[in-house]
Amino acid sequence: MKIKNTTSYGKNADRSMQTWIQLFRVYNKIRAKEIAYITSFGITMNQFEVLEVLYHRGDLNVGTITKLIMSTPGNVTVVVRNLKRDGYITSLPDPSDKRASILSITEKGKELIEKLFPTHAKNFEGYFEALSEEETNTLFTLLRKLHKSV
């Protein structure tokens, strides 16, 4: 027996919360599928995120990576240690800050990203195929606007 909540917090608040729930559900579904795909290559999603940033943005320090992947310094430290251990990245002292290091993706790391990223990109194309090109563009614009306002 399904019980419907009849409490309203106002038309705009109700629709905003319903929209958030839909965004969250879509995010969780896509994230779960991508975690399954990425872990099939023997790395974690967090490791993939660090490798992907280094591959597409070039050499970076840990602080910048932490911000770009929206993680925590403690988590990124563990991820970096494991990626270095497995030969996917290297680190060099940061010439502008003796306490920091610059991370760089190795050939082994590049090979892994180049192997898995094309299918990863195609997966996302598939997730959005229910939307027309115009709808996808509108969704992007609206989400970007929302992101900037929060």
VEXZATI-333025 format. One line per 4 residues: number of its first residue (from 1); their letters; for each residue x, y, z of N, C-alpha, C, O. Coordinates in steps of 0.05 Angstrom, whole numbers, padded with zeros to 5 digits, m for minus. Each point is the difference from the previous one (the first is absolute). Layout:
NUM	a	X:Y:Z:X:Y:Z:X:Y:Z:X:Y:Z; ... $
//
This chain:
1	mkik	00017:m00023:00000:m00017:00023:00000:00018:00025:00000:00015:00004:00018; m00018:00012:m00038:00016:00024:m00003:m00014:00023:00014:m00024:00006:m00005; 00038:00008:00023:m00011:00023:00014:00012:00025:m00013:00024:00003:m00002; m00042:00014:m00007:00008:00025:m00013:00002:00022:00021:m00019:00004:00016 $
5	ntts	00041:00010:m00016:00004:00022:00018:m00016:00024:m00011:00005:00009:m00022; m00023:00001:00038:m00017:00022:m00009:00010:00027:00010:m00012:00021:m00005; 00034:m00021:00020:00012:00025:00011:00013:00015:m00023:00017:m00012:m00014; m00023:00037:00012:00013:00017:m00020:00016:00021:00014:m00008:00011:00021 $
9	ygkn	00030:m00004:m00033:00017:00021:00010:00000:00024:m00018:00017:00018:00001; m00037:m00017:m00018:m00003:00021:m00020:00007:m00012:m00028:00017:m00017:m00002; m00031:00027:m00018:00003:m00010:m00027:00029:m00001:m00009:00010:m00020:m00010; 00005:00042:00013:00027:00002:m00009:00019:m00018:00017:00017:m00014:m00012 $
13	adrs	m00021:00013:00038:00016:m00018:00017:m00005:m00029:m00007:00019:m00016:m00002; m00044:00009:m00002:m00007:m00028:m00006:00013:m00008:m00027:00012:m00022:m00002; m00014:00039:m00018:00011:m00007:m00027:00030:00000:00002:00013:m00017:m00014; m00001:00035:00029:00029:00000:00003:00010:m00026:00012:00020:m00011:m00009 $
17	mqtw	m00033:00002:00030:00008:m00025:00014:m00004:m00024:m00019:00016:m00018:m00001; m00038:00018:m00014:m00005:m00022:m00019:00021:00000:m00022:00009:m00021:m00008; m00001:00044:m00001:00021:00002:m00020:00026:m00010:00011:00014:m00014:m00014; m00007:00022:00038:00024:m00010:00013:00000:m00030:00001:00021:m00013:m00006 $
21	iqlf	m00043:00001:00014:m00002:m00029:00003:00005:m00013:m00028:00014:m00020:m00001; m00025:00031:m00020:00004:m00011:m00027:00030:00002:m00008:00011:m00019:m00011; 00001:00042:00016:00028:00004:m00006:00017:m00021:00015:00018:m00012:m00011; m00024:00009:00037:00015:m00019:00017:m00004:m00028:m00010:00020:m00016:00000 $
25	rvyn	m00044:00008:m00008:m00005:m00027:m00010:00016:m00005:m00026:00012:m00021:m00003; m00013:00040:m00015:00015:m00003:m00025:00030:m00002:00005:00013:m00017:m00011; m00003:00035:00028:00028:m00001:00007:00008:m00027:00012:00020:m00011:m00009; m00036:00001:00028:00007:m00026:00012:00000:m00023:m00020:00017:m00017:00001 $
29	kira	m00037:00017:m00020:m00001:m00021:m00020:00025:00001:m00018:00013:m00020:m00006; m00007:00044:m00004:00023:00003:m00018:00026:m00006:00015:00017:m00015:m00011; m00015:00025:00035:00025:m00005:00016:00004:m00030:00004:00022:m00010:m00002; m00043:m00004:00009:00002:m00029:00005:00010:m00015:m00025:00017:m00018:00001 $
33	keia	m00028:00026:m00024:00008:m00013:m00025:00029:00006:m00007:00015:m00017:m00008; m00007:00042:00013:00028:00008:m00006:00019:m00012:00020:00023:m00007:m00008; m00030:00004:00032:00017:m00013:00020:00005:m00029:m00009:00022:m00010:00001; m00044:m00004:m00009:00003:m00028:m00009:00019:m00001:m00024:00017:m00018:m00002 $
37	yits	m00020:00036:m00017:00017:00000:m00024:00029:00005:00008:00018:m00014:m00009; m00013:00035:00024:00027:00008:00007:00014:m00020:00017:00024:m00006:m00004; m00038:m00005:00023:00013:m00020:00018:00006:m00026:m00015:00017:m00016:00009; m00029:00012:m00032:00007:m00024:m00017:00028:00002:m00011:00011:m00020:m00009 $
41	fgit	00001:00044:00011:00028:00004:m00009:00020:m00002:00023:00023:00005:m00003; m00034:m00012:00027:00018:m00004:00023:00007:00025:00015:00019:00000:00016; m00034:00022:m00020:00005:00025:00015:m00026:00009:00012:m00022:m00008:m00008; 00024:00024:00029:m00024:00011:00012:m00009:00025:m00015:00014:00011:m00016 $
45	mnqf	m00039:m00002:00022:m00010:00024:m00012:00017:00024:00008:00006:00018:m00017; 00003:m00017:00042:00017:00022:00009:00027:00000:m00015:00010:00022:m00008; 00001:m00045:00003:00025:m00002:m00015:m00005:00009:m00029:00017:00015:m00011; m00039:m00023:00000:m00007:00009:m00027:m00002:00030:m00002:00010:00013:m00018 $
49	evle	m00023:m00001:00038:m00004:00029:00000:00027:00015:00000:00004:00020:m00014; 00015:m00029:00030:00027:00012:00001:00014:m00004:m00027:00011:00019:m00011; m00011:m00043:00001:00013:m00006:m00026:m00013:00017:m00022:00015:00011:m00017; m00041:m00009:00016:m00014:00015:m00020:00008:00029:00000:00004:00012:m00021 $
53	vlyh	m00003:00000:00045:00007:00028:00003:00029:00005:m00010:00005:00019:m00014; 00013:m00037:00022:00028:00003:m00009:00003:m00004:m00030:00015:00014:m00013; m00030:m00032:00002:00001:m00006:m00029:m00010:00024:m00015:00012:00008:m00020; m00035:00003:00028:m00012:00022:m00015:00010:00028:00007:m00002:00018:m00017 $
57	rgdl	00012:m00014:00041:00009:00026:00008:00030:00003:00002:00010:00022:00001; 00005:m00044:m00001:00029:00001:00003:00008:m00001:00029:m00016:m00005:00018; 00042:00009:m00013:00011:m00003:00027:m00013:00021:00019:m00004:00023:m00007; m00002:m00033:00031:m00014:00017:00020:00010:m00007:00028:00010:m00022:00005 $
61	nvgt	m00014:00041:00013:00006:m00006:00028:m00025:m00013:00013:m00022:00001:m00011; 00026:m00013:00034:m00021:m00015:00014:m00024:00018:00007:m00023:m00008:m00003; 00029:00033:00011:m00022:00018:00008:m00018:00006:m00024:m00025:00000:00004; 00036:00004:m00027:m00016:00006:m00024:m00016:m00025:m00007:m00024:00003:m00007 $
65	itkl	00036:m00026:00007:m00015:m00025:m00006:m00023:m00004:00020:m00022:m00007:m00008; 00027:00012:00033:m00020:m00003:00021:m00025:00017:m00007:m00022:m00009:00002; 00027:00034:m00010:m00022:00018:m00007:m00014:m00009:m00025:m00025:00000:m00001; 00040:m00008:m00019:m00012:m00008:m00025:m00017:m00025:00002:m00021:m00002:m00013 $
69	imst	00029:m00017:00029:m00016:m00024:00003:m00020:00001:00024:m00013:m00019:00006; 00013:00042:00007:m00019:00005:00022:00003:m00022:00022:m00020:m00012:00008; 00044:00008:00001:00006:m00020:00020:00012:00014:00025:m00001:00024:00002; 00013:m00040:00015:00013:00010:00024:00030:m00005:m00002:00008:m00019:m00012 $
73	pgnv	00008:00036:00025:00029:m00004:m00001:00008:m00028:00010:00018:m00013:m00012; m00030:00004:00034:00007:m00027:00010:m00005:m00022:m00019:00016:m00018:m00003; m00039:00019:m00011:m00008:m00020:m00019:00019:00001:m00024:00010:m00021:m00009; m00004:00044:m00001:00017:00003:m00023:00029:m00010:00006:00013:m00012:m00017 $
77	tvvv	m00004:00017:00041:00026:m00010:00009:00002:m00030:m00003:00020:m00011:m00010; m00040:m00003:00019:m00001:m00030:m00002:m00001:m00009:m00029:00014:m00018:m00008; m00031:00031:m00007:m00003:m00007:m00029:00026:00005:m00014:00009:m00017:m00016; 00004:00039:00021:00026:00006:m00013:00021:m00020:00008:00015:m00010:m00017 $
81	rnlk	m00014:00003:00042:00020:m00020:00009:m00004:m00026:m00015:00019:m00013:m00009; m00044:00004:00006:m00005:m00025:m00014:00005:00002:m00030:00010:m00019:m00012; m00016:00041:00000:00006:00004:m00029:00031:00000:m00004:00009:m00011:m00021; 00006:00023:00039:00029:00000:m00003:00010:m00028:00004:00018:m00009:m00015 $
85	rdgy	m00028:m00005:00035:00008:m00028:00005:m00004:m00017:m00024:00017:m00018:m00006; m00039:00022:m00009:m00007:m00016:m00023:00012:00010:m00026:m00004:m00012:m00021; 00020:00034:00022:00014:00010:m00023:m00017:00016:m00019:00008:00004:m00023; m00031:00006:00031:m00017:00016:m00017:00007:00030:00000:m00006:00014:m00019 $
89	itsl	00018:m00005:00041:00008:00028:00002:00028:00002:00014:00008:m00019:00013; 00005:00042:m00017:00024:00006:00015:m00003:00027:00012:m00018:00015:m00007; 00036:m00008:00026:m00001:00026:00012:00028:00012:00001:00020:m00014:00003; m00019:00040:m00006:00024:00015:00002:m00004:00023:00019:m00023:00010:00002 $
93	pdps	00044:m00001:00011:m00004:00023:00018:m00009:00025:m00016:00009:00005:m00022; m00027:00010:00034:m00010:00024:m00012:00021:00022:00004:00005:00007:00023; 00006:00004:m00044:00021:00020:00003:m00010:00026:00014:00016:00014:00011; m00042:m00009:m00013:m00010:00025:00012:m00010:m00004:00029:m00006:00019:00014 $
97	dkra	00005:m00045:m00005:m00008:m00005:00028:00013:m00026:00009:m00008:m00022:m00008; 00028:00025:00025:00016:m00023:00009:m00017:m00022:00015:00008:m00023:00001; m00032:00031:00009:m00017:m00019:00015:m00017:m00016:m00019:m00011:m00021:00008; 00008:00029:m00033:m00018:m00013:m00018:00015:m00015:m00022:00024:00003:m00003 $
101	sils	m00039:m00019:m00011:00012:m00014:m00023:m00019:00002:m00024:m00024:00004:00003; 00036:m00007:m00026:m00015:00001:m00025:m00003:m00029:m00010:00019:m00015:m00001; m00044:00008:m00005:m00005:m00027:m00009:m00002:m00001:m00031:m00009:00019:m00012; 00019:m00041:00001:00000:m00004:m00028:m00008:m00028:m00007:00007:m00019:00014 $
105	itek	m00023:00016:m00035:m00009:m00027:m00009:00023:m00013:m00015:00013:00013:m00016; m00009:m00039:00021:00021:m00015:m00014:m00011:m00011:m00026:m00024:00002:m00006; 00042:m00014:m00010:m00009:m00014:m00024:m00020:m00022:00006:m00020:m00003:m00014; 00025:m00011:00036:m00019:m00021:00008:m00028:00011:00007:m00020:m00011:m00007 $
109	gkel	00020:00034:00020:m00025:00014:00006:m00014:00010:m00025:m00024:m00003:m00002; 00039:00014:m00016:m00011:00009:m00026:m00012:m00023:m00015:m00022:00003:m00012; 00036:m00025:00011:m00010:m00023:m00015:m00027:m00010:00012:m00018:m00007:m00015; 00016:00007:00041:m00025:m00008:00013:m00023:00019:m00007:m00021:m00009:m00007 $
113	iekl	00026:00035:00010:m00021:00020:m00006:m00008:m00002:m00030:m00024:00001:m00006; 00044:m00004:m00011:m00006:m00001:m00029:m00015:m00026:m00007:m00015:00000:m00020; 00018:m00020:00036:m00015:m00025:m00004:m00029:00002:00009:m00018:m00010:m00013; 00014:00022:00036:m00027:00001:00011:m00017:00024:m00006:m00024:m00001:00000 $
117	fpth	00037:00024:m00006:m00015:00025:m00003:m00019:00001:m00024:m00022:00011:00003; 00029:m00021:m00026:m00019:00001:m00023:m00027:m00013:00007:m00021:00011:m00007; 00022:m00034:00020:m00025:m00013:00007:m00015:00015:00022:m00024:00003:00000; 00040:00008:00019:m00012:00017:00021:m00015:00023:m00013:m00023:00006:00008 $
121	aknf	00034:00008:m00028:m00013:00022:m00013:m00025:m00010:m00015:m00021:00013:00001; 00023:m00036:m00014:m00023:m00011:m00015:m00022:m00007:00020:m00024:00003:m00006; 00031:m00013:00030:m00020:m00006:00020:m00017:00025:00006:m00024:m00002:00002; 00038:00024:00001:m00015:00025:00007:m00017:00009:m00024:m00022:00010:00005 $
125	egyf	00031:m00014:m00029:m00017:00006:m00023:m00025:m00017:00002:m00022:00010:m00006; 00025:m00035:00013:m00024:m00018:00003:m00019:00009:00022:m00024:m00002:m00003; 00035:00011:00026:m00017:00008:00022:m00017:00024:m00008:m00023:00002:00011; 00032:00014:m00029:m00015:00024:m00007:m00015:m00003:m00026:m00012:00020:m00010 $
129	eals	00011:m00044:m00002:m00013:m00003:m00026:m00030:00003:00002:m00014:00003:m00021; 00002:m00004:00045:m00029:00005:00004:m00007:00029:m00005:m00023:00007:m00004; 00044:00010:00004:m00005:00029:m00004:00009:00008:m00028:00019:m00012:m00011; m00033:00031:m00001:00009:00011:m00026:00025:00017:00005:00007:00006:00023 $
133	eeet	00007:00001:m00044:00023:00017:00002:m00008:00027:00014:00015:00010:00017; m00037:00001:m00025:m00010:00025:00011:m00006:m00004:00030:00007:00018:00016; m00020:m00040:m00008:m00006:m00005:00028:00026:m00003:00016:00002:00010:00023; 00017:m00024:m00034:00026:m00003:00014:00013:00027:00004:00011:00005:00021 $
137	ntlf	m00011:00011:m00042:00012:00027:00003:m00015:00017:00021:00013:00014:00015; m00039:m00016:m00015:m00016:00015:00019:00006:m00010:00029:00003:00016:00018; m00002:m00042:m00015:00006:m00012:00026:00027:00010:00010:00003:00008:00023; 00017:m00009:m00041:00027:00009:00007:m00001:00029:00009:00012:00007:00021 $
141	tllr	m00025:00010:m00036:m00001:00029:00006:m00014:00004:00027:00010:00016:00016; m00032:m00030:m00011:m00014:00004:00025:00016:m00010:00024:00000:00013:00020; 00013:m00036:m00023:00015:m00011:00022:00025:00018:00006:00007:00004:00023; 00005:00007:m00044:00022:00018:00004:m00009:00025:00014:00014:00010:00018 $
145	klhk	m00037:00001:m00026:m00011:00023:00013:m00006:m00006:00030:00006:00017:00017; m00017:m00040:m00012:m00006:m00007:00028:00026:m00003:00016:00002:00009:00023; 00018:m00022:m00035:00026:m00004:00013:00013:00027:00008:00010:00003:00022; m00011:00016:m00040:00011:00027:00005:m00015:00015:00022:00011:00017:00013 $
149	sv	m00037:m00023:m00010:m00016:00015:00019:00002:m00011:00028:m00007:00014:00019; 00016:m00039:m00016:00001:m00012:00027:00026:00007:00014:00004:m00009:00023 $
//
